[in-house]
């Protein structure tokens, strides 16, 4: 996957197109990610005793990783990502458009 937990991404397709958020959970096995504030699901829950009251719960659902792009703060848009190998042998992700290092 080209993204990981904690990355800032922009949604490029679907009902939430254009929204920007952080990845809260990545599931590489299913090629899905959970993005903060995107694909909100509403669930009506019955009360289950005095400790668990009922109500309407809202939470983020997973979306396919192909619907998100890394967000470059310098370009202020979604960009493709390239991998650059540093002199010490470590890999860093860089923006294909401007060369900005996206791994902080």
C-alpha positions as CSV (number, residue, x, y, z in Angstrom):
1,X,0.0,0.0,0.0
2,X,1.2,3.5,-0.8
3,X,-0.2,4.9,2.5
4,X,0.1,4.0,6.2
5,X,-1.4,5.0,9.5
6,X,-1.0,8.6,10.4
7,X,-0.6,9.9,6.8
8,X,-2.7,12.8,5.6
9,X,-4.7,11.9,2.5
10,X,-7.2,13.4,0.1
11,X,-10.2,11.4,-1.1
12,X,-10.3,11.4,-5.0
13,X,-13.5,9.6,-5.7
14,X,-16.9,8.7,-4.2
15,X,-19.4,10.7,-2.1
16,X,-16.6,12.2,0.1
17,X,-14.5,13.4,-2.9
18,X,-12.2,16.3,-1.9
19,X,-12.2,15.7,1.8
20,X,-8.8,15.7,3.6
21,X,-8.1,13.6,6.7
22,X,-5.6,11.4,8.6
23,X,-5.6,7.6,8.2
24,X,-6.7,6.1,11.5
25,X,-6.4,2.5,10.5
26,X,-4.9,0.6,7.6
27,X,-5.9,-2.9,6.6
28,X,-3.4,-4.1,3.9
29,X,-4.9,-7.5,3.7
30,X,-8.2,-6.1,2.4
31,X,-6.7,-3.0,0.7
32,X,-8.8,-0.7,2.8
33,X,-8.2,2.3,5.1
34,X,-10.2,4.2,7.6
35,X,-9.9,8.0,7.1
36,X,-10.9,10.5,9.8
37,X,-14.3,12.1,8.9
38,X,-14.8,10.1,5.7
39,X,-17.5,7.5,5.0
40,X,-19.5,8.2,8.1
41,X,-21.8,5.4,9.2
42,X,-24.8,5.9,11.4
43,X,-25.8,3.0,13.7
44,X,-28.9,3.0,16.0
45,X,-28.1,1.0,19.2
46,X,-30.6,-0.2,21.7
47,X,-29.9,0.3,25.4
48,X,-28.1,-2.6,27.0
49,X,-28.5,-2.0,30.7
50,X,-27.6,1.0,32.8
51,X,-23.9,1.1,31.8
52,X,-24.5,1.1,28.0
53,X,-27.2,3.6,27.0
54,X,-28.8,3.5,23.6
55,X,-28.6,6.2,21.0
56,X,-27.3,7.0,17.5
57,X,-23.7,6.3,17.0
58,X,-21.6,7.8,14.1
59,X,-18.3,6.3,13.1
60,X,-16.0,6.1,10.1
61,X,-16.2,3.1,7.8
62,X,-13.4,1.7,5.7
63,X,-12.9,2.8,2.1
64,X,-10.7,1.3,-0.7
65,X,-7.1,2.5,-0.7
66,X,-7.4,3.2,-4.4
67,X,-9.8,6.1,-3.6
68,X,-7.1,8.1,-1.6
69,X,-4.0,10.0,-2.6
70,X,-1.2,11.3,-0.3
71,X,-1.7,15.0,0.5
72,X,1.4,17.3,-0.1
73,X,1.3,20.3,2.1
74,X,3.5,22.3,-0.2
75,X,1.3,21.7,-3.3
76,X,-1.9,21.6,-1.3
77,X,-3.3,18.8,-3.3
78,X,-3.2,15.0,-3.7
79,X,0.0,13.7,-5.3
80,X,1.6,10.5,-6.4
81,X,4.4,9.1,-4.3
82,X,7.9,8.0,-5.2
83,X,10.4,6.1,-3.0
84,X,13.9,7.5,-2.7
85,X,16.8,5.5,-1.1
86,X,18.9,7.8,1.1
87,X,22.7,7.5,1.6
88,X,22.3,5.6,4.8
89,X,20.2,3.0,3.1
90,X,16.8,4.1,4.5
91,X,13.8,4.6,2.2
92,X,11.7,7.8,2.2
93,X,8.6,8.7,0.4
94,X,8.7,11.9,-1.7
95,X,6.2,13.9,-3.8
96,X,6.5,13.2,-7.5
97,X,5.4,16.8,-8.3
98,X,7.7,18.9,-6.2
99,X,10.2,16.5,-4.5
100,X,9.0,17.3,-1.0
101,X,9.8,14.6,1.6
102,X,6.4,13.2,2.9
103,X,7.9,11.0,5.7
104,X,8.3,13.1,8.7
